C-alpha cells in the first residue's frame, strides 16, 4: 500500500485531499461565516499553518508523472487541458458569485480581478501558474537530456482531480528534471522569504504582481515543488518516515516553530517568519506521514475513509461552489471573541457547519453534472 506503482490508487492520498478540503472550508466558515480572524482563534491560526501548504503539496505530488514523454505535442495538449480546467470554471463561478453577493457588480468585479486573492478564487489561477512553470521546466530539462523519450502518460491522470500516481524514476531522463526542480525549489523558497523582508525587498508591493497573483504564487510554489520532489524520492522519504528519529524531530520542530510564531515571538523583523515556515513544513510532513501510516483507516471500507475519499475526488467542485453556501453567523464570532482559547469548541462548531456547506456543494455539483456539457466545462470531467 505504501509503494507507488502505476496501477496503484492510493486511497489514503484521496482521503488526505478530502481532509485538506475539509480544513479549507472549516477555516473559511470560521473566518467569513463567523466573521472573525486569527487574532481571536488559536484553532484558525494553527490551521492556517498547514491547510493551503498541504493542498499545494498534494497538487505537486500528483503532478509528477514518471511515464510522461514531455514531447512538444503531449506537453501542448496537457497545457491546453489545464487552461480549460483551471480558467473557465473559475471565471464562471467567480462571476456568478459576485453577481449574487455584491451590491454593485462591476466595482466588485474590478476589485476581485485586481486583488491577488481574486475574491477568494485565487487558488485555481495560482495553481495554473504553478503547472505552467513546472511543465516548462520539465520540458526544457527533458530537451536537454540525451535519454530516449518515455511512454506517453495514460489519459486522464491529472493532479487536481485524479489520485493516480506513478513509480518514481530517479535516474536517466528524470535525473535532470530532479536537479532542475531542486534548484527551482531553492529559488522559490528565496522568493517566498522576500515577502517577509519588507525592509530589504518591496517588489511584491507593485500592482502588477498583485493583479497576476504572483505574490500568492511566491507564497506557495515551494510547497508544490516539495510535494513533487517527495513523490520523485518516495522510497527514500518512506524510509525517513519509518525511521525512529524523523517523526519525533518533526514533532519538535512543529511545536517550537508554531509556539514561537503563535505565542512566544522570540524572533523579530526578518527572522520572525523562520519559525513559522519551519512549523509549516513540519506540519505538512506530519500529516502526510500520519495518513500513510494509518492507511487502513482511510480505505473505502471504512466510513471515515469513504467519506474523505469522496470529498477528495470532488475538491474542485467543492472549492468552486462552497462560497455560495456560507452562513452568516456573526453572533457566533462575537461569542468566540469574548471567550477566546476555546480550541476544541471553535473547531467543532466550524467543522459541523463546514460539513453542511460541503454537502450542499456536492449536491449542487451533482445536479450540474447531469449535463455532460456542464460536467466538462464547469468541472473538467469528460
C-alpha positions as CSV (number, residue, x, y, z in Angstrom):
1,X,0.0,0.0,0.0
2,X,2.9,2.4,0.7
3,X,4.7,1.7,-2.6
4,X,3.8,3.7,-5.6
5,X,3.0,1.7,-8.7
6,X,1.5,2.8,-11.9
7,X,-1.7,0.7,-11.2
8,X,-2.0,1.6,-7.6
9,X,-4.7,4.0,-6.3
10,X,-3.5,5.4,-3.0
11,X,-6.8,5.6,-1.1
12,X,-5.1,7.4,1.8
13,X,-4.0,10.1,-0.6
14,X,-7.6,10.7,-1.7
15,X,-8.6,10.8,1.9
16,X,-5.8,13.3,2.7
17,X,-7.0,15.5,-0.1
18,X,-10.5,15.3,1.4
19,X,-9.2,16.2,4.8
20,X,-7.4,19.2,3.4
21,X,-10.5,20.4,1.6
22,X,-12.5,20.0,4.8
23,X,-9.9,22.1,6.7
24,X,-10.1,24.8,4.0
25,X,-13.9,25.1,4.2
26,X,-13.8,24.9,8.0
27,X,-11.3,27.8,8.1
28,X,-13.5,29.8,5.7
29,X,-16.5,29.2,7.8
30,X,-14.7,30.5,10.9
31,X,-13.3,33.5,9.1
32,X,-16.2,34.5,6.8
33,X,-19.2,32.8,8.3
34,X,-18.4,33.6,11.9
35,X,-16.9,37.0,10.9
36,X,-13.7,36.6,13.0
37,X,-10.0,36.2,12.3
38,X,-6.8,34.6,13.6
39,X,-6.3,37.2,16.3
40,X,-9.1,35.6,18.2
41,X,-8.7,32.0,17.3
42,X,-5.9,29.6,18.1
43,X,-7.7,27.0,16.0
44,X,-7.8,29.2,13.0
45,X,-4.2,30.3,13.5
46,X,-3.0,26.7,13.7
47,X,-5.0,25.6,10.6
48,X,-3.5,28.4,8.5
49,X,-0.1,26.9,9.0
50,X,-0.8,23.8,7.1
51,X,-4.1,23.9,5.1
52,X,-3.0,25.6,1.9
53,X,0.6,24.4,2.1
54,X,-0.8,20.8,2.3
55,X,-3.1,21.5,-0.7
56,X,-0.2,22.7,-2.9
57,X,2.0,19.8,-1.6
58,X,-0.6,17.3,-2.8
59,X,-1.0,19.0,-6.1
60,X,2.7,18.9,-6.7
61,X,2.9,15.3,-5.5
62,X,0.3,14.3,-8.1
63,X,1.8,16.5,-10.8
64,X,4.8,14.1,-11.2
65,X,4.2,11.5,-13.9
66,X,7.3,9.4,-14.5
67,X,6.0,8.0,-17.8
68,X,5.1,11.3,-19.4
69,X,7.0,11.9,-22.6
70,X,7.3,15.7,-22.4
71,X,7.2,15.8,-26.2
72,X,6.0,19.1,-27.7
73,X,2.7,17.7,-28.7
74,X,1.9,15.9,-25.4
75,X,3.0,18.9,-23.4
76,X,0.9,21.2,-25.5
77,X,-2.2,19.1,-25.1
78,X,-1.6,18.9,-21.3
79,X,-1.3,22.7,-21.1
80,X,-4.4,23.2,-23.2
81,X,-6.3,20.9,-20.9
82,X,-5.1,22.7,-17.8
83,X,-6.1,26.1,-19.3
84,X,-9.6,24.8,-19.9
85,X,-10.0,23.1,-16.5
86,X,-8.5,25.9,-14.4
87,X,-9.6,29.1,-16.1
88,X,-13.2,28.5,-17.4
89,X,-14.8,27.1,-14.2
90,X,-13.0,29.8,-12.1
91,X,-14.2,32.7,-14.2
92,X,-17.8,31.3,-14.4
93,X,-18.2,30.6,-10.7
94,X,-16.4,33.8,-9.6
95,X,-18.7,35.9,-11.9
96,X,-21.8,34.1,-10.7
97,X,-20.8,34.5,-7.0
98,X,-20.1,38.2,-7.4
99,X,-23.4,38.7,-9.3
100,X,-25.3,37.1,-6.4
101,X,-23.5,38.5,-3.5
102,X,-22.3,42.0,-4.5
103,X,-24.5,45.1,-4.2
104,X,-22.6,46.7,-7.2
105,X,-21.4,44.2,-9.7
106,X,-18.8,46.0,-11.8
107,X,-16.9,47.7,-9.0
108,X,-16.8,44.3,-7.2
109,X,-15.6,42.6,-10.3
110,X,-12.8,45.1,-10.8
111,X,-11.8,44.8,-7.2
112,X,-11.7,41.0,-7.4
113,X,-9.6,40.9,-10.6
114,X,-7.1,43.5,-9.3
115,X,-6.7,41.6,-6.0
116,X,-4.1,38.9,-5.5
117,X,-6.8,36.7,-3.9
118,X,-9.4,37.2,-6.8
119,X,-12.4,37.4,-4.5
120,X,-11.5,34.0,-2.9
121,X,-11.0,32.3,-6.3
122,X,-7.2,32.7,-6.4
123,X,-6.3,29.1,-5.8
124,X,-7.1,27.6,-9.2
125,X,-5.5,30.5,-11.0
126,X,-2.3,30.3,-8.9
127,X,-2.2,26.5,-9.3
128,X,-2.4,27.0,-13.1
129,X,0.6,29.3,-13.0
130,X,2.4,26.6,-11.0
131,X,1.6,24.0,-13.5
132,X,2.8,26.1,-16.4
133,X,6.1,26.9,-14.7
134,X,6.5,23.2,-13.7
135,X,5.7,22.0,-17.3
136,X,8.1,24.5,-18.8
137,X,11.0,23.4,-16.5
138,X,10.3,19.7,-17.2
139,X,10.0,20.2,-20.9
140,X,13.3,22.2,-21.0
141,X,15.1,19.6,-18.8
142,X,13.9,16.8,-21.0
143,X,15.0,18.6,-24.1
144,X,18.5,18.9,-22.6
145,X,18.6,15.2,-21.8
146,X,20.0,12.6,-24.2
147,X,17.9,9.9,-22.8
148,X,15.1,8.4,-25.0
149,X,11.6,9.5,-24.5
150,X,9.3,7.7,-22.2
151,X,5.9,6.1,-22.9
152,X,3.0,8.6,-23.0
153,X,1.1,9.1,-19.8
154,X,-2.3,7.5,-19.5
155,X,-5.1,9.8,-20.4
156,X,-7.0,11.3,-17.5
157,X,-4.2,11.3,-15.0
158,X,-4.2,14.9,-13.7
159,X,-3.0,16.4,-10.5
160,X,-6.1,18.2,-9.3
161,X,-8.9,15.7,-9.8
162,X,-7.1,12.3,-10.1
163,X,-5.3,10.2,-7.5
164,X,-3.3,8.1,-10.0
165,X,0.3,8.2,-9.1
166,X,3.3,6.6,-10.8
167,X,6.5,4.9,-9.8
168,X,9.3,7.4,-9.3
169,X,12.4,7.2,-11.6
170,X,15.5,8.7,-10.1
171,X,18.0,8.1,-12.9
172,X,18.4,8.9,-16.5
173,X,16.0,11.3,-18.1
174,X,14.3,12.1,-14.7
175,X,17.6,12.9,-13.1
176,X,17.9,16.2,-15.0
177,X,14.4,17.2,-14.1
178,X,15.0,16.5,-10.4
179,X,18.2,18.6,-10.4
180,X,16.3,21.5,-12.2
181,X,13.4,21.2,-9.7
182,X,15.7,21.2,-6.7
183,X,17.3,24.5,-8.0
184,X,13.8,25.9,-8.7
185,X,12.6,24.9,-5.2
186,X,15.6,26.8,-3.6
187,X,14.8,29.9,-5.8
188,X,11.1,29.7,-4.9
189,X,11.9,29.5,-1.2
190,X,14.1,32.6,-1.5
191,X,11.2,34.4,-3.4
192,X,8.9,33.4,-0.6
193,X,11.3,34.7,2.1
194,X,11.4,38.1,0.4
195,X,7.7,38.5,1.1
196,X,8.5,38.8,4.8
197,X,11.5,41.1,4.4
198,X,9.9,44.5,3.9
199,X,13.0,46.5,4.8
200,X,15.0,44.6,2.2
201,X,12.6,43.8,-0.6
202,X,9.5,45.6,-1.9
203,X,8.8,44.0,-5.3
204,X,5.5,42.4,-4.1
205,X,4.0,45.9,-3.4
206,X,3.8,46.7,-7.1
207,X,0.3,46.4,-8.7
208,X,1.4,44.0,-11.4
209,X,2.4,41.3,-9.0
210,X,-0.8,41.7,-7.1
211,X,-3.0,41.6,-10.2
212,X,-1.3,38.5,-11.5
213,X,-1.4,36.9,-8.1
214,X,2.3,36.3,-8.3
215,X,2.5,37.2,-4.6
216,X,0.4,34.1,-3.8
217,X,2.4,32.1,-6.3
218,X,5.6,33.0,-4.5
219,X,3.9,32.3,-1.1
220,X,3.0,28.7,-2.1
221,X,5.1,27.4,-5.0
222,X,7.8,25.9,-2.8
223,X,5.2,23.6,-1.2
224,X,4.1,22.5,-4.7
225,X,7.7,21.7,-5.6
226,X,8.3,20.0,-2.2
227,X,5.4,17.6,-2.9
228,X,6.7,16.9,-6.4
229,X,10.2,16.1,-5.1
230,X,8.8,13.9,-2.3
231,X,7.0,11.9,-5.0
232,X,10.2,11.5,-7.0
233,X,12.1,10.3,-4.0
234,X,9.2,8.5,-2.4
235,X,11.2,5.4,-1.5
236,X,13.8,7.5,0.5
237,X,11.1,9.6,2.1
238,X,9.2,6.5,3.3
239,X,12.4,5.2,4.9
240,X,12.7,8.6,6.7
241,X,9.1,8.3,7.8
242,X,9.8,4.8,9.2
243,X,13.0,5.8,11.0
244,X,13.0,6.2,14.8
245,X,14.2,9.7,14.9
246,X,12.5,11.6,12.0
247,X,8.9,11.8,13.2
248,X,9.9,12.9,16.7
249,X,12.1,15.5,15.1
250,X,9.1,16.8,13.0
251,X,7.0,17.0,16.2
252,X,9.7,19.0,18.0
253,X,10.2,21.4,15.0
254,X,6.4,21.9,14.7
255,X,6.0,22.6,18.4
256,X,8.9,25.0,18.6
257,X,8.1,26.8,15.3
258,X,4.4,27.1,15.9
259,X,4.9,28.0,19.6
260,X,7.3,30.9,18.7
261,X,5.0,32.1,15.8
262,X,1.8,31.9,17.8
263,X,2.8,32.7,21.3
264,X,6.5,33.4,22.2
265,X,7.6,35.8,19.4
266,X,11.3,35.4,20.3
267,X,12.5,36.3,16.8
268,X,11.9,39.7,15.3
269,X,11.8,41.5,12.0
270,X,13.1,39.5,9.0
271,X,13.7,36.4,11.2
272,X,10.1,36.3,12.6
273,X,8.9,34.2,9.6
274,X,11.6,31.5,10.1
275,X,9.8,29.5,12.9
276,X,6.5,29.9,11.1
277,X,8.0,28.4,7.9
278,X,9.7,25.6,9.8
279,X,6.4,24.7,11.5
280,X,4.5,24.7,8.2
281,X,7.0,22.2,6.6
282,X,6.9,20.0,9.7
283,X,3.1,20.0,10.0
284,X,2.7,19.1,6.3
285,X,5.1,16.2,6.6
286,X,3.5,15.1,9.9
287,X,0.0,15.0,8.4
288,X,1.3,13.1,5.3
289,X,3.1,10.6,7.5
290,X,0.0,10.1,9.6
291,X,-2.3,9.3,6.7
292,X,0.3,7.0,5.2
293,X,0.9,5.2,8.5
294,X,-2.8,4.7,9.2
295,X,-3.7,4.0,5.6
296,X,-6.1,1.2,6.7
297,X,-8.3,3.8,8.4
298,X,-8.8,5.6,5.1
299,X,-9.9,2.9,2.7
300,X,-13.4,2.8,1.2
301,X,-14.3,0.0,3.5
302,X,-14.3,2.4,6.5
303,X,-16.9,5.2,6.9
304,X,-14.4,8.0,7.5
305,X,-12.2,6.8,4.7
306,X,-15.1,6.5,2.2
307,X,-16.4,10.0,3.2
308,X,-13.0,11.7,3.0
309,X,-12.2,10.0,-0.3
310,X,-15.5,11.2,-1.8
311,X,-14.7,14.7,-0.7
312,X,-11.1,14.2,-2.0
313,X,-12.1,13.4,-5.6
314,X,-14.6,16.3,-5.6
315,X,-12.2,19.0,-4.3
316,X,-12.5,21.2,-7.5
317,X,-16.3,21.2,-7.3
318,X,-16.4,22.0,-3.6
319,X,-13.8,24.8,-3.9
320,X,-15.8,26.4,-6.7
321,X,-19.2,26.1,-5.0
322,X,-18.7,26.4,-1.3
323,X,-18.6,30.2,-1.3
324,X,-22.3,30.2,-2.4
325,X,-23.4,28.5,0.8
326,X,-21.5,30.4,3.6
327,X,-23.9,31.1,6.5
328,X,-23.8,34.5,8.1
329,X,-23.3,33.9,11.8
330,X,-21.5,36.9,13.2
331,X,-23.0,36.4,16.7
332,X,-21.1,33.1,16.9
333,X,-17.9,35.1,16.1
334,X,-18.8,37.7,18.8
335,X,-19.1,34.9,21.3
336,X,-15.8,33.4,20.4
337,X,-14.1,36.8,20.5
338,X,-15.4,37.2,24.0
339,X,-14.4,33.7,25.0
340,X,-11.0,33.0,23.4
341,X,-8.8,29.9,23.9
342,X,-11.7,27.6,23.1
343,X,-9.8,25.5,20.6
344,X,-12.0,22.4,20.7
345,X,-15.3,24.3,20.7
346,X,-14.1,26.6,17.9
347,X,-13.0,23.7,15.7
348,X,-16.1,21.6,16.4
349,X,-18.6,24.4,15.6
350,X,-16.8,25.4,12.4
351,X,-16.4,21.8,11.3
352,X,-20.1,20.9,11.7
353,X,-21.1,23.9,9.6
354,X,-18.4,23.1,7.1
355,X,-19.8,19.6,6.6
356,X,-23.2,21.1,5.8
357,X,-21.6,23.5,3.3
358,X,-19.7,20.7,1.7
359,X,-22.9,18.6,1.5
360,X,-24.7,21.4,-0.3
361,X,-21.8,22.0,-2.6
362,X,-21.6,18.3,-3.6
363,X,-25.4,18.2,-4.1
364,X,-25.2,21.2,-6.4
365,X,-22.3,19.7,-8.3
366,X,-24.3,16.5,-8.8
367,X,-27.2,18.5,-10.2
368,X,-25.0,20.4,-12.6
369,X,-23.1,17.2,-13.7
370,X,-26.4,15.9,-15.1
371,X,-25.5,17.9,-18.2
372,X,-22.4,16.4,-20.0
373,X,-21.7,19.9,-21.3
374,X,-21.6,21.4,-17.8
375,X,-19.7,18.5,-16.4
376,X,-17.0,19.0,-18.9
377,X,-16.7,22.8,-18.9
378,X,-17.5,23.6,-15.3
379,X,-15.7,20.7,-13.6
380,X,-13.2,19.5,-16.2
381,X,-14.7,16.0,-16.4
382,X,-15.3,14.1,-19.7
